[in-house]
Amino acid sequence: MANDTRAPGARASEAAAREAGAPGPGAGSGAAEEPRAQARVLVASGTGKTGRRVAARLAGARIGTRNPAGRDAVAFDWSRPESWGPALDGVEAAYLAYYPDITAPEAADALGAFARLAAARGVRRLVLLSGRGMEGAAAAERAVREAGTGWTVLRASWFAQNFSEEFLVHEVRAGEFTLPAVPGLVEPFVDAEDIADVAAAALTAPDGAHAGRVYELTGPRALSLEEAAARISAAAGREVRYRPSAPGAYAGLLAAQGLPPEVAGLLSELFSQVLDGRNAAPTGDVEAVLGRPAREFTAYARAAAAAGAWS
Ligand SMILES: NC(=O)c1ccc[n+]([C@@H]2O[C@H](COP(=O)([O-])OP(=O)(O)OC[C@H]3O[C@@H](n4cnc5c(N)ncnc54)[C@H](OP(=O)(O)O)[C@@H]3O)[C@@H](O)[C@H]2O)c1
């Protein structure tokens, strides 16, 4: 496209969307700044990093959790299909973040069965959180896309919040985090706030502008792990270092930190796959959907530090 000034990744992901049978580039439907009235939405894994942010943007959203408490919460467990029907009662759209990971061996079957149940119950839109460059996510994405509802797939790059709300937070607090060594690696960490804004837009766009689309969600620029550590250090007001782990040693390290061996193995395998440089180029998809640039890592780090994530 001669006059196309978008990032190469944005063009690539629009191509992925067309390949998936989607209409042309989605018009920005605007970020949700205030909770808004809309169709009833179920947020599955609604207390997680992205789910709770999606729910906060949608007035009256039903928060799926294994331990429901409060007016908006509903019992929901990916491993208990009997919880799915009641959670879907009266629901028109749902956000799906699979736990523990969309590449888990059972994920495609569970997501497919859930999506077919949703279709049978008249749910019109499913927004699936997937991962950028994750080969193991293809079957789960396909299962949701083929279930018979409208769908949008959000393929996110590494979350910035992995440093402040996930497995890395304790290491970051202690001043040093370890990840597998990949010479020259850069990653365009995406802010979970951006994922939630895009998900809210896809769940509520009145014209279904995001139906049948695959978005690749990244931050605005790629950073090395050393640069990420430097920005966290500056925001936190003390030094945080990145320590590369030797190839092959990472799963053992995670297990030694108390993760169940199967989860340690899954994460290690996943990281060696998605942190191999395949996801280095940022896309313009956050901006294309929201009409504003994706959030900078520095803004994320300052907000996380101000919220006490590393204190
Ligand atoms: N982290 C990344 O960098 C990254 C990048 C790309 C894609 N992803 C994808 O993101 C997805 C996870 O989304 P997330 O990070 O927003 O979630 P998350 O923070 O990992 O979600 C944790 C929530 O899952 C719930 N949960 C635990 N077991 C559950 C079960 N059996 N059934 C239902 N819910 C359960 C827990 O809520 P309750 O205790 O309240 O039930 C918990 O609050 C994964 O599929 C992963 O592949 C992650």
The ligand as an ORCA input file, in Angstrom:
! r2SCAN-3c Opt
* xyz 0 1
  N       0.820    -12.353     30.974
  C       1.101    -12.142     29.701
  O       2.122    -11.517     29.368
  C       0.166    -12.664     28.643
  C       0.400    -12.303     27.306
  C      -0.477    -12.744     26.327
  C      -1.583    -13.518     26.678
  N      -1.782    -13.863     27.967
  C      -2.954    -14.701     28.303
  O      -3.698    -14.082     29.323
  C      -4.547    -15.071     29.911
  C      -4.699    -14.751     31.374
  O      -5.327    -13.494     31.488
  P      -5.039    -12.548     32.695
  O      -3.563    -12.358     32.821
  O      -5.932    -11.373     32.577
  O      -5.540    -13.443     33.877
  P      -4.807    -13.767     35.236
  O      -4.410    -12.513     35.932
  O      -3.793    -14.838     34.998
  O      -6.098    -14.400     35.919
  C      -6.033    -14.846     37.133
  C      -7.501    -15.091     37.504
  O      -7.937    -16.346     36.981
  C      -8.867    -16.841     37.881
  N      -8.808    -18.308     37.845
  C      -7.898    -19.136     38.387
  N      -8.243    -20.406     38.151
  C      -9.405    -20.367     37.463
  C     -10.293    -21.347     36.951
  N     -10.057    -22.660     37.100
  N     -11.393    -20.936     36.299
  C     -11.676    -19.639     36.139
  N     -10.888    -18.645     36.605
  C      -9.774    -19.037     37.270
  C      -8.540    -16.271     39.253
  O      -9.694    -15.679     39.722
  P     -10.540    -16.253     40.961
  O      -9.537    -16.728     41.983
  O     -11.320    -15.043     41.380
  O     -11.394    -17.344     40.406
  C      -7.537    -15.145     38.968
  O      -7.949    -13.875     39.429
  C      -3.888    -16.412     29.633
  O      -4.727    -17.195     28.831
  C      -2.607    -16.050     28.880
  O      -2.323    -16.975     27.863
  C      -0.956    -13.444     28.966
*
